């Protein structure tokens, strides 16, 4: 493809890609996806590695170059937002303290707050009504999951069957390019349930941890989130449209802890709505029955609908740890109480949330889902969910693009919000894609809510 040749990148785009690839050299896993010019990648691999502080300064310099360039405004906004995110990551790598909410704002372009515990209680009551009994609600939920499992040796076949049923539906609805392909592979002892590695050329490898079948409800969530119409579909359509047809080389790179990741996770979290919609539980049960697997699909769907109302609990935990200075043991107790996790899973979540690089990534799932869900709900007369979902799959939207058109109707993030400064100390001006002067594949499901129907990812 022409854009992959180094000479066809605009100078500002080439500089942007270089900064992202250098961050990938500094931290393994920071580059989630790269299918750009191999010559540029080789040059970055061979050049002396700057310090993180030097790279942050270079990101600031490239932001100024982007602002003064002849690029269309839409591309300038995208590049500025992502350079802001990468600069924040470089500053943190340099050892500079960055307040947690400032980090979230710089990296993802959203302000966050804690959830409403009264709404969490309502969700608990709904789950309790679906799973009646006299013992602890966590125990009932765990027992319910235990009755809806798939053995590791049958996992790949089960996910493949769901994926195979989704693929023609998604190909027809969203016009996937010819030759696209997803390969599934079962692995063991990973900290995630599933991991999408986009290889370029419309190909993805999706790795499934052997424990991913712990709950059969995870199977349609995994297949839609990772493949059809989630990450794989989005990568394919953006490679075909943004890269090949429009020549926008910035989209050959995806780095974690950016607005791009937040929207990608939001799209993947809402992939069921963009494909099957209501009734996905019964649909899944029918597919799996052909494989000899029995599942109470309708009740699974009802339980998940209520459980999704608890997703903000993870973000609460991150705020408690990094904004309010809570002790890890207190956060474990909070996750057990409100997210209905067994204690070992709660400790696993806290370990992820205390990782220096990934501590903010839960916001990508929580706020990404909220933004995308609200935006889909705010569609105009005669506009379908698929119409809006298709736009998200093809266009390089930013959080502010959705925020103005969304009607907030979800409980996530309804607590008090403190508007921070950006990581370099400048005041953040809402609506400005570049801070006014003077004023992180983490694996795609490493710790996110979609497959976390029993607290695992």
VEXDREN-2710 file (C-alpha; in Angstrom, 1 decimal):
% VEXDREN-2710
k/r/px/py/pz
1/UNK/0.0/0.0/0.0
2/UNK/1.4/3.4/-0.9
3/UNK/1.1/4.9/2.6
4/UNK/3.3/2.2/4.0
5/UNK/6.3/3.6/2.0
6/UNK/8.3/5.9/4.2
7/UNK/8.4/8.6/1.5
8/UNK/4.6/8.9/1.4
9/UNK/4.1/9.8/5.1
10/UNK/3.6/13.5/5.7
11/UNK/6.5/14.7/7.9
12/UNK/4.3/15.4/10.9
13/UNK/2.7/11.9/10.6
14/UNK/6.2/10.3/10.3
15/UNK/7.3/12.2/13.4
16/UNK/4.2/11.0/15.3
17/UNK/4.7/7.4/14.3
18/UNK/8.4/7.6/15.4
19/UNK/7.4/8.7/18.9
20/UNK/4.9/5.9/19.2
21/UNK/7.4/3.3/18.1
22/UNK/10.0/4.7/20.5
23/UNK/7.6/4.3/23.3
24/UNK/7.2/0.7/22.2
25/UNK/10.9/0.3/22.6
26/UNK/10.8/1.7/26.1
27/UNK/7.9/-0.5/27.3
28/UNK/7.2/-3.9/25.8
29/UNK/3.5/-4.0/24.9
30/UNK/3.0/-0.3/24.6
31/UNK/2.5/-0.7/20.8
32/UNK/-0.7/-2.6/20.5
33/UNK/-0.8/-2.7/16.7
34/UNK/1.7/-1.7/13.9
35/UNK/1.4/-2.5/10.2
36/UNK/3.2/0.5/8.8
37/UNK/6.4/1.1/6.9
38/UNK/9.0/-1.5/7.8
39/UNK/11.8/0.9/6.8
40/UNK/10.6/3.4/9.4
41/UNK/10.3/0.7/12.0
42/UNK/13.9/-0.4/11.3
43/UNK/15.2/3.2/11.6
44/UNK/13.5/3.6/14.9
45/UNK/14.8/0.3/16.1
46/UNK/18.4/1.2/15.2
47/UNK/18.5/4.9/16.4
48/UNK/19.8/5.8/19.9
49/UNK/16.9/5.6/22.4
50/UNK/16.1/9.0/23.9
51/UNK/15.3/9.4/27.6
52/UNK/11.6/9.4/28.4
53/UNK/11.8/13.1/29.3
54/UNK/13.4/13.9/26.0
55/UNK/10.7/11.9/24.2
56/UNK/8.0/13.9/26.0
57/UNK/9.7/17.1/24.9
58/UNK/9.8/15.8/21.3
59/UNK/6.0/15.0/21.5
60/UNK/5.4/18.7/22.5
61/UNK/7.5/19.9/19.5
62/UNK/5.6/17.6/17.1
63/UNK/2.3/18.9/18.5
64/UNK/3.4/22.4/17.5
65/UNK/4.4/21.2/14.0
66/UNK/1.0/19.5/13.6
67/UNK/-0.9/22.6/14.6
68/UNK/1.1/24.7/12.0
69/UNK/0.8/22.0/9.2
70/UNK/-1.4/21.9/6.2
71/UNK/-3.2/18.7/7.4
72/UNK/-7.0/18.8/7.5
73/UNK/-8.4/19.9/10.9
74/UNK/-9.8/16.5/11.6
75/UNK/-6.4/14.9/11.3
76/UNK/-4.8/17.6/13.3
77/UNK/-7.2/17.0/16.1
78/UNK/-6.6/13.3/16.1
79/UNK/-2.8/13.6/16.1
80/UNK/-2.8/16.3/18.8
81/UNK/-5.0/14.2/21.1
82/UNK/-2.7/11.2/20.7
83/UNK/0.5/13.1/21.0
84/UNK/-0.9/14.6/24.3
85/UNK/-1.6/11.0/25.5
86/UNK/1.9/9.8/24.5
87/UNK/3.5/12.8/26.1
88/UNK/1.8/12.0/29.3
89/UNK/3.0/8.4/29.2
90/UNK/6.5/9.5/28.5
91/UNK/6.4/12.0/31.4
92/UNK/5.3/9.2/33.7
93/UNK/8.1/6.9/32.4
94/UNK/10.5/9.7/33.2
95/UNK/9.5/9.5/36.8
96/UNK/7.5/12.7/36.9
97/UNK/4.5/12.4/39.2
98/UNK/1.2/12.8/37.3
99/UNK/-2.0/13.0/39.3
100/UNK/-4.3/10.1/38.4
101/UNK/-7.2/12.1/37.0
102/UNK/-4.8/14.3/35.0
103/UNK/-3.4/11.1/33.5
104/UNK/-6.8/9.8/32.6
105/UNK/-7.7/13.2/31.0
106/UNK/-4.5/13.4/29.0
107/UNK/-4.5/9.8/27.9
108/UNK/-8.2/9.2/27.2
109/UNK/-9.8/12.7/26.9
110/UNK/-12.4/12.0/29.6
111/UNK/-13.0/13.2/33.2
112/UNK/-14.0/10.5/35.6
113/UNK/-15.9/10.2/38.9
114/UNK/-17.1/7.5/41.1
115/UNK/-20.4/5.6/40.6
116/UNK/-23.6/5.6/42.5
117/UNK/-23.8/2.9/45.2
118/UNK/-27.5/3.0/45.2
119/UNK/-27.5/2.0/41.6
120/UNK/-25.1/-0.8/42.4
121/UNK/-27.6/-2.0/45.1
122/UNK/-30.4/-2.0/42.5
123/UNK/-28.2/-4.2/40.2
124/UNK/-27.6/-6.6/43.1
125/UNK/-31.3/-6.8/43.8
126/UNK/-32.0/-7.6/40.1
127/UNK/-29.3/-10.3/40.1
128/UNK/-30.7/-11.7/43.3
129/UNK/-34.2/-12.0/41.9
130/UNK/-32.8/-13.8/38.8
131/UNK/-30.8/-16.2/41.1
132/UNK/-33.1/-16.8/44.1
133/UNK/-31.7/-18.4/47.2
134/UNK/-31.0/-17.8/50.9
135/UNK/-27.2/-17.8/50.7
136/UNK/-24.7/-15.0/49.9
137/UNK/-25.4/-13.4/46.5
138/UNK/-21.7/-13.9/45.5
139/UNK/-22.0/-17.6/46.2
140/UNK/-25.2/-17.8/44.1
141/UNK/-23.6/-16.0/41.2
142/UNK/-20.5/-18.3/41.4
143/UNK/-22.7/-21.4/41.5
144/UNK/-24.7/-20.1/38.4
145/UNK/-21.4/-19.7/36.5
146/UNK/-20.3/-23.2/37.5
147/UNK/-23.4/-24.6/35.8
148/UNK/-22.6/-22.8/32.5
149/UNK/-19.1/-23.8/31.6
150/UNK/-17.2/-25.2/28.7
151/UNK/-14.2/-27.5/29.1
152/UNK/-10.8/-26.1/27.8
153/UNK/-10.6/-28.8/25.2
154/UNK/-13.9/-27.7/23.7
155/UNK/-13.2/-23.9/24.0
156/UNK/-11.8/-23.2/20.6
157/UNK/-14.5/-25.1/18.8
158/UNK/-17.2/-23.4/20.9
159/UNK/-15.8/-19.9/20.2
160/UNK/-15.2/-20.7/16.6
161/UNK/-18.9/-21.8/16.2
162/UNK/-20.1/-18.5/17.6
163/UNK/-17.6/-16.6/15.4
164/UNK/-18.6/-18.5/12.3
165/UNK/-22.3/-17.6/12.9
166/UNK/-21.4/-14.0/13.4
167/UNK/-19.1/-13.5/10.5
168/UNK/-21.6/-13.6/7.6
169/UNK/-24.0/-11.3/9.5
170/UNK/-21.2/-8.8/10.1
171/UNK/-19.7/-9.1/6.6
172/UNK/-23.1/-8.2/5.1
173/UNK/-23.9/-5.4/7.5
174/UNK/-20.5/-3.6/7.6
175/UNK/-19.0/-4.6/4.2
176/UNK/-15.8/-6.3/5.5
177/UNK/-13.1/-6.5/2.9
178/UNK/-12.5/-9.7/1.0
179/UNK/-9.9/-12.0/2.5
180/UNK/-10.3/-11.0/6.1
181/UNK/-9.6/-13.8/8.5
182/UNK/-9.5/-14.5/12.2
183/UNK/-7.6/-17.4/13.7
184/UNK/-8.3/-18.6/17.2
185/UNK/-5.7/-20.2/19.4
186/UNK/-6.1/-21.5/23.0
187/UNK/-3.2/-20.7/25.4
188/UNK/-2.8/-21.3/29.1
189/UNK/-1.9/-19.3/32.3
190/UNK/-2.4/-15.8/30.8
191/UNK/-3.6/-12.8/32.8
192/UNK/-6.4/-12.2/30.3
193/UNK/-9.3/-14.1/28.9
194/UNK/-8.7/-13.1/25.3
195/UNK/-6.2/-11.1/23.3
196/UNK/-6.6/-9.7/19.7
197/UNK/-3.4/-9.3/17.8
198/UNK/-4.1/-7.5/14.5
199/UNK/-1.5/-8.5/12.0
200/UNK/-2.4/-6.2/9.1
201/UNK/-3.7/-7.3/5.8
202/UNK/-7.1/-7.9/7.3
203/UNK/-5.8/-10.7/9.5
204/UNK/-6.1/-11.2/13.3
205/UNK/-4.9/-13.8/15.8
206/UNK/-7.2/-14.1/18.8
207/UNK/-5.6/-16.0/21.7
208/UNK/-8.0/-17.5/24.2
209/UNK/-6.9/-18.4/27.7
210/UNK/-8.0/-21.9/28.6
211/UNK/-10.1/-20.4/31.5
212/UNK/-12.1/-18.2/29.2
213/UNK/-14.9/-20.8/29.0
214/UNK/-15.4/-20.5/32.8
215/UNK/-18.7/-18.9/31.9
216/UNK/-20.5/-19.7/28.6
217/UNK/-21.8/-16.1/28.6
218/UNK/-18.3/-15.1/27.8
219/UNK/-18.3/-16.9/24.5
220/UNK/-20.5/-14.5/22.5
221/UNK/-18.9/-11.6/24.4
222/UNK/-15.5/-12.7/23.4
223/UNK/-16.4/-13.4/19.8
224/UNK/-18.1/-10.1/19.3
225/UNK/-15.6/-8.1/21.3
226/UNK/-12.5/-9.5/19.7
227/UNK/-13.7/-10.2/16.2
228/UNK/-17.2/-9.7/14.7
229/UNK/-18.0/-6.7/14.9
230/UNK/-15.4/-5.7/17.5
231/UNK/-11.6/-5.2/17.3
232/UNK/-10.9/-7.3/14.1
233/UNK/-13.8/-5.7/12.2
234/UNK/-12.7/-2.2/13.2
235/UNK/-9.1/-2.8/12.3
236/UNK/-10.1/-4.2/8.9
237/UNK/-12.4/-1.3/8.0
238/UNK/-10.0/1.3/9.1
239/UNK/-7.1/-0.3/7.3
240/UNK/-9.2/-0.5/4.1
241/UNK/-10.7/3.0/4.4
242/UNK/-8.4/5.3/6.4
243/UNK/-5.1/3.8/5.4
244/UNK/-5.6/2.4/1.9
245/UNK/-8.2/4.7/0.4
246/UNK/-7.4/8.0/2.2
247/UNK/-3.7/7.5/2.8
248/UNK/-3.8/8.5/6.5
249/UNK/-0.7/6.7/7.7
250/UNK/-1.2/7.6/11.4
251/UNK/-3.7/4.7/11.6
252/UNK/-1.1/2.1/10.9
253/UNK/-0.1/2.4/14.6
254/UNK/-2.1/1.9/17.7
255/UNK/-0.5/2.6/21.1
256/UNK/-2.2/1.9/24.4
257/UNK/-3.5/4.6/26.8
258/UNK/-4.9/6.8/24.1
259/UNK/-8.3/8.1/23.1
260/UNK/-8.1/5.6/20.2
261/UNK/-8.0/2.8/22.7
262/UNK/-10.9/4.2/24.7
263/UNK/-13.1/4.3/21.7
264/UNK/-12.0/0.9/20.4
265/UNK/-12.8/-0.7/23.7
266/UNK/-16.1/1.1/23.8
267/UNK/-17.0/-0.2/20.4
268/UNK/-15.9/-3.7/21.3
269/UNK/-17.9/-3.6/24.6
270/UNK/-21.0/-2.6/22.6
271/UNK/-20.3/-5.1/19.8
272/UNK/-23.3/-7.3/20.8
273/UNK/-25.6/-4.3/20.2
274/UNK/-23.9/-3.8/16.8
275/UNK/-24.5/-7.4/15.8
276/UNK/-27.1/-9.6/17.5
277/UNK/-28.8/-7.1/19.9
278/UNK/-31.5/-8.2/22.3
279/UNK/-32.0/-11.9/22.4
280/UNK/-28.3/-12.7/22.1
281/UNK/-28.6/-15.2/25.0
282/UNK/-31.1/-17.4/23.2
283/UNK/-29.2/-17.0/19.9
284/UNK/-26.0/-18.2/21.6
285/UNK/-27.8/-21.1/23.2
286/UNK/-29.0/-22.3/19.8
287/UNK/-25.5/-22.1/18.3
288/UNK/-23.9/-23.9/21.2
289/UNK/-26.6/-26.6/21.2
290/UNK/-25.3/-27.7/17.8
291/UNK/-22.0/-28.3/19.6
292/UNK/-23.7/-30.4/22.3
293/UNK/-23.4/-27.6/24.9
294/UNK/-26.4/-26.6/27.0
295/UNK/-26.8/-23.1/28.4
296/UNK/-29.7/-21.2/29.9
297/UNK/-29.2/-18.4/27.3
298/UNK/-32.1/-16.2/28.3
299/UNK/-31.2/-16.1/32.0
300/UNK/-27.5/-15.6/31.2
301/UNK/-28.5/-12.5/29.2
302/UNK/-30.7/-11.2/32.0
303/UNK/-27.9/-11.7/34.6
304/UNK/-25.4/-10.0/32.3
305/UNK/-27.7/-7.0/31.7
306/UNK/-27.8/-6.4/35.4
307/UNK/-24.2/-7.1/36.0
308/UNK/-23.1/-4.6/33.4
309/UNK/-24.5/-1.9/35.7
310/UNK/-21.7/-2.7/38.1
311/UNK/-18.8/-2.0/35.6
312/UNK/-18.1/1.4/37.2
313/UNK/-17.0/-0.4/40.3
314/UNK/-13.6/-1.1/38.7
315/UNK/-13.1/2.5/38.0
316/UNK/-14.1/3.4/41.5
317/UNK/-11.4/1.0/42.7
318/UNK/-8.8/2.8/40.5
319/UNK/-9.9/6.2/41.9
320/UNK/-9.7/4.9/45.4
321/UNK/-6.2/3.6/44.9
322/UNK/-4.6/6.4/42.9
323/UNK/-6.7/9.5/43.7
324/UNK/-7.7/9.0/47.3
325/UNK/-4.8/7.0/48.6
326/UNK/-6.9/4.0/49.8
327/UNK/-5.1/0.9/51.1
328/UNK/-5.1/-2.1/48.7
329/UNK/-6.9/-4.3/51.3
330/UNK/-9.7/-1.7/51.4
331/UNK/-10.0/-1.8/47.7
332/UNK/-10.2/-5.6/47.7
333/UNK/-13.0/-5.4/50.1
334/UNK/-14.8/-2.8/47.9
335/UNK/-14.5/-5.1/44.9
336/UNK/-15.8/-8.1/46.8
337/UNK/-18.7/-6.0/48.2
338/UNK/-19.9/-4.2/45.0
339/UNK/-18.6/-6.2/42.0
340/UNK/-19.5/-9.5/43.7
341/UNK/-16.0/-11.0/43.1
342/UNK/-14.4/-13.8/45.0
343/UNK/-11.5/-12.5/47.0
344/UNK/-8.8/-14.0/44.8
345/UNK/-10.3/-12.3/41.7
346/UNK/-10.6/-9.0/43.6
347/UNK/-6.9/-9.3/44.4
348/UNK/-6.1/-10.0/40.8
349/UNK/-8.0/-6.8/39.8
350/UNK/-6.0/-4.8/42.3
351/UNK/-2.7/-6.1/41.0
352/UNK/-3.7/-5.0/37.6
353/UNK/-4.8/-1.6/38.8
354/UNK/-1.6/-1.0/40.7
355/UNK/0.6/-1.8/37.6
356/UNK/2.4/1.5/36.9
357/UNK/1.7/1.4/33.2
358/UNK/-1.8/0.0/33.0
359/UNK/-3.3/1.6/36.2
360/UNK/-5.6/3.8/34.1
361/UNK/-6.6/1.4/31.4
362/UNK/-9.8/0.2/33.1
363/UNK/-11.2/3.7/32.1
364/UNK/-11.0/2.6/28.5
365/UNK/-13.6/-0.1/29.1
366/UNK/-15.8/1.8/31.6
367/UNK/-15.9/5.2/30.0
368/UNK/-15.6/3.8/26.4
369/UNK/-18.6/1.7/26.9
370/UNK/-20.6/4.5/28.5
371/UNK/-19.7/7.0/25.7
372/UNK/-20.5/4.6/22.9
373/UNK/-23.7/3.3/24.5
374/UNK/-25.0/6.8/25.1
375/UNK/-24.1/7.8/21.5
376/UNK/-25.9/4.8/20.0
377/UNK/-28.9/5.6/22.1
378/UNK/-28.9/9.2/20.9
379/UNK/-29.4/8.3/17.3
380/UNK/-31.8/10.4/15.2
381/UNK/-35.2/9.4/13.7
382/UNK/-34.7/6.8/11.0
383/UNK/-31.2/6.1/12.1
384/UNK/-30.4/2.5/13.2
385/UNK/-27.9/1.2/15.8
386/UNK/-26.0/-0.4/12.9
387/UNK/-25.8/3.0/11.1
388/UNK/-24.1/4.6/14.0
389/UNK/-22.0/1.6/14.8
390/UNK/-20.7/1.5/11.3
391/UNK/-19.6/5.1/11.6
392/UNK/-17.6/4.2/14.7
393/UNK/-16.0/1.2/12.9
394/UNK/-14.8/3.4/10.0
395/UNK/-14.1/6.9/11.3
396/UNK/-11.3/8.1/13.7
397/UNK/-13.6/9.7/16.2
398/UNK/-12.5/11.2/19.5
399/UNK/-14.4/11.2/22.9
400/UNK/-15.6/14.8/22.4
401/UNK/-17.1/13.9/19.0
402/UNK/-19.5/11.5/20.9
403/UNK/-19.9/13.5/24.0
404/UNK/-21.8/16.4/22.4
405/UNK/-24.3/14.1/20.7
406/UNK/-24.9/11.7/23.6
407/UNK/-27.6/11.7/26.2
408/UNK/-26.1/10.4/29.5
409/UNK/-28.3/7.7/30.9
410/UNK/-25.9/5.3/32.5
411/UNK/-24.8/5.2/36.1
412/UNK/-21.1/5.0/35.4
413/UNK/-19.1/8.0/36.5
414/UNK/-21.9/10.0/38.1
415/UNK/-20.0/10.9/41.2
416/UNK/-18.2/14.2/41.9
417/UNK/-15.6/15.2/39.3
418/UNK/-12.6/17.3/40.0
419/UNK/-11.3/18.9/36.8
420/UNK/-7.5/18.4/36.8
421/UNK/-4.7/20.0/34.9
422/UNK/-2.9/18.2/32.1
423/UNK/0.2/16.2/32.9
424/UNK/2.5/19.1/32.0
425/UNK/0.7/21.5/34.3
426/UNK/-1.4/23.4/31.8
427/UNK/-5.1/24.0/32.3
428/UNK/-7.2/21.7/30.2
429/UNK/-9.8/23.5/28.2
430/UNK/-12.8/21.4/27.3
431/UNK/-13.3/21.2/23.6
432/UNK/-9.7/22.1/22.8
433/UNK/-8.0/19.1/21.2
434/UNK/-4.6/20.8/22.0
435/UNK/-3.9/22.2/25.5
436/UNK/-4.1/25.9/25.4
437/UNK/-0.7/27.5/25.8
438/UNK/-0.5/29.2/29.1
439/UNK/-3.7/27.8/30.2
440/UNK/-1.1/2.3/26.4
441/UNK/-1.9/-4.6/22.7
442/UNK/-2.2/-3.9/26.5
443/UNK/-3.9/-7.0/25.4
444/UNK/-7.4/-5.9/24.3
445/UNK/-9.1/-7.8/27.1
446/UNK/-6.4/-7.8/29.7
447/UNK/-8.5/-6.6/32.5
448/UNK/-11.7/-5.3/31.0
449/UNK/-15.3/-6.0/31.8
450/UNK/-16.6/-7.8/28.7
451/UNK/-15.4/-11.3/29.5
452/UNK/-15.3/-10.6/33.2
453/UNK/-18.6/-12.2/33.8
454/UNK/-17.1/-14.0/36.8
455/UNK/-14.3/-11.5/37.5
456/UNK/-11.7/-13.0/35.2
457/UNK/-9.6/-11.3/32.6
END
